[in-house]
Amino acid sequence: MEQQKLNPTIVYVLAILGLLCCCFAGLGFILAGIAFFIATSKLKEAKLNPENFEPASIKAMDTAKIVALVILIINLLYFVMSIYRIYTVGWDELMRQSQEMMEQWQQSQ
């Protein structure tokens, strides 16, 4: 019987997109969480039937799972920090600071 390959590409793509979305108040945890879930489920499937999968592809998927987990943790920390900042400073004050920075940037142009 031919061995199957695990393809970690979708996990990497979702994780990297999640890292890019970290700039939006840590909302990339959604994409990174999906990537981590996909990698975990594929690895569980491979561990139930290891003879059906190539060892190199299992190792590649394990690496992709670690990347997704690291990006998930970064996003969750940034998300918690954003929530804390909104809670302590207030939304109106954040918007005022943002407006001031935009005005200063336009004056320097």
C-alpha positions as a Markdown table, in Angstrom:
| # | Residue | x | y | z |
|---|---|---|---|---|
| 1 | Met | 0.0 | 0.0 | 0.0 |
| 2 | Glu | 1.2 | 3.5 | -0.9 |
| 3 | Gln | 2.0 | 5.9 | 1.9 |
| 4 | Gln | 0.1 | 9.2 | 2.1 |
| 5 | Lys | 1.7 | 12.6 | 2.5 |
| 6 | Leu | 0.6 | 15.2 | 5.0 |
| 7 | Asn | 0.6 | 18.6 | 3.3 |
| 8 | Pro | 1.4 | 21.3 | 5.8 |
| 9 | Thr | 1.1 | 24.1 | 3.3 |
| 10 | Ile | -2.4 | 25.2 | 4.3 |
| 11 | Val | -1.3 | 25.3 | 8.0 |
| 12 | Tyr | 1.7 | 27.5 | 7.1 |
| 13 | Val | -0.4 | 29.8 | 5.0 |
| 14 | Leu | -3.1 | 30.3 | 7.7 |
| 15 | Ala | -0.4 | 30.8 | 10.4 |
| 16 | Ile | 1.5 | 33.4 | 8.4 |
| 17 | Leu | -1.8 | 35.2 | 7.5 |
| 18 | Gly | -2.6 | 35.1 | 11.3 |
| 19 | Leu | 0.8 | 36.7 | 12.0 |
| 20 | Leu | 0.1 | 39.5 | 9.5 |
| 21 | Cys | -3.4 | 40.0 | 11.1 |
| 22 | Cys | -1.7 | 40.4 | 14.5 |
| 23 | Cys | -1.6 | 44.2 | 13.7 |
| 24 | Phe | -5.4 | 44.3 | 13.9 |
| 25 | Ala | -5.7 | 44.0 | 17.7 |
| 26 | Gly | -4.5 | 40.4 | 17.7 |
| 27 | Leu | -7.4 | 39.1 | 15.7 |
| 28 | Gly | -5.0 | 36.8 | 13.8 |
| 29 | Phe | -5.6 | 34.3 | 16.6 |
| 30 | Ile | -8.6 | 33.1 | 14.6 |
| 31 | Leu | -6.5 | 32.1 | 11.6 |
| 32 | Ala | -3.7 | 30.8 | 13.7 |
| 33 | Gly | -6.2 | 28.8 | 15.8 |
| 34 | Ile | -7.7 | 27.2 | 12.7 |
| 35 | Ala | -4.1 | 26.3 | 11.5 |
| 36 | Phe | -3.3 | 24.8 | 14.8 |
| 37 | Phe | -6.6 | 22.8 | 14.8 |
| 38 | Ile | -5.9 | 21.5 | 11.3 |
| 39 | Ala | -2.4 | 20.4 | 12.2 |
| 40 | Thr | -3.5 | 18.8 | 15.4 |
| 41 | Ser | -6.3 | 16.8 | 13.7 |
| 42 | Lys | -4.0 | 15.7 | 10.9 |
| 43 | Leu | -1.3 | 14.6 | 13.3 |
| 44 | Lys | -3.9 | 12.6 | 15.4 |
| 45 | Glu | -5.0 | 10.9 | 12.2 |
| 46 | Ala | -1.3 | 10.1 | 11.3 |
| 47 | Lys | -0.6 | 8.8 | 14.8 |
| 48 | Leu | -3.5 | 6.4 | 14.7 |
| 49 | Asn | -2.2 | 4.9 | 11.4 |
| 50 | Pro | 1.5 | 5.7 | 11.2 |
| 51 | Glu | 2.1 | 3.0 | 8.6 |
| 52 | Asn | -0.1 | 4.9 | 6.1 |
| 53 | Phe | 1.9 | 8.2 | 6.2 |
| 54 | Glu | 5.4 | 9.1 | 5.3 |
| 55 | Pro | 7.6 | 9.9 | 8.4 |
| 56 | Ala | 9.0 | 13.0 | 6.7 |
| 57 | Ser | 5.5 | 14.4 | 6.1 |
| 58 | Ile | 4.6 | 13.7 | 9.8 |
| 59 | Lys | 7.7 | 15.7 | 10.9 |
| 60 | Ala | 6.8 | 18.5 | 8.5 |
| 61 | Met | 3.3 | 18.7 | 9.9 |
| 62 | Asp | 4.6 | 18.7 | 13.4 |
| 63 | Thr | 6.9 | 21.7 | 12.6 |
| 64 | Ala | 3.9 | 23.5 | 11.0 |
| 65 | Lys | 1.9 | 22.8 | 14.2 |
| 66 | Ile | 4.7 | 24.4 | 16.3 |
| 67 | Val | 4.8 | 27.5 | 14.0 |
| 68 | Ala | 1.0 | 27.8 | 14.3 |
| 69 | Leu | 1.1 | 27.5 | 18.1 |
| 70 | Val | 3.8 | 30.2 | 18.4 |
| 71 | Ile | 1.8 | 32.6 | 16.2 |
| 72 | Leu | -1.4 | 31.7 | 18.1 |
| 73 | Ile | 0.3 | 32.6 | 21.4 |
| 74 | Ile | 1.7 | 35.9 | 20.0 |
| 75 | Asn | -1.8 | 36.8 | 18.7 |
| 76 | Leu | -3.5 | 35.9 | 22.0 |
| 77 | Leu | -1.0 | 38.0 | 24.0 |
| 78 | Tyr | -1.5 | 41.0 | 21.7 |
| 79 | Phe | -5.3 | 40.5 | 21.8 |
| 80 | Val | -5.3 | 40.5 | 25.6 |
| 81 | Met | -3.1 | 43.6 | 25.6 |
| 82 | Ser | -5.5 | 45.4 | 23.3 |
| 83 | Ile | -8.5 | 44.5 | 25.4 |
| 84 | Tyr | -6.7 | 45.7 | 28.5 |
| 85 | Arg | -5.6 | 48.9 | 26.8 |
| 86 | Ile | -9.2 | 49.6 | 25.7 |
| 87 | Tyr | -10.5 | 48.8 | 29.2 |
| 88 | Thr | -8.0 | 51.0 | 31.0 |
| 89 | Val | -7.5 | 54.0 | 28.6 |
| 90 | Gly | -10.9 | 54.0 | 26.9 |
| 91 | Trp | -11.9 | 53.9 | 23.3 |
| 92 | Asp | -12.5 | 57.6 | 23.0 |
| 93 | Glu | -9.0 | 58.4 | 24.3 |
| 94 | Leu | -7.4 | 55.9 | 21.9 |
| 95 | Met | -9.3 | 57.4 | 19.0 |
| 96 | Arg | -8.1 | 60.9 | 20.1 |
| 97 | Gln | -4.5 | 59.8 | 20.3 |
| 98 | Ser | -4.8 | 58.1 | 16.9 |
| 99 | Gln | -6.2 | 61.3 | 15.4 |
| 100 | Glu | -3.4 | 63.4 | 16.8 |
| 101 | Met | -0.8 | 61.0 | 15.4 |
| 102 | Met | -2.4 | 61.2 | 12.0 |
| 103 | Glu | -2.4 | 65.0 | 12.1 |
| 104 | Gln | 1.3 | 65.1 | 13.1 |
| 105 | Trp | 2.1 | 62.7 | 10.3 |
| 106 | Gln | 0.2 | 64.8 | 7.7 |
| 107 | Gln | 2.0 | 68.0 | 8.9 |
| 108 | Ser | 5.4 | 66.3 | 8.5 |
| 109 | Gln | 4.7 | 65.4 | 4.9 |
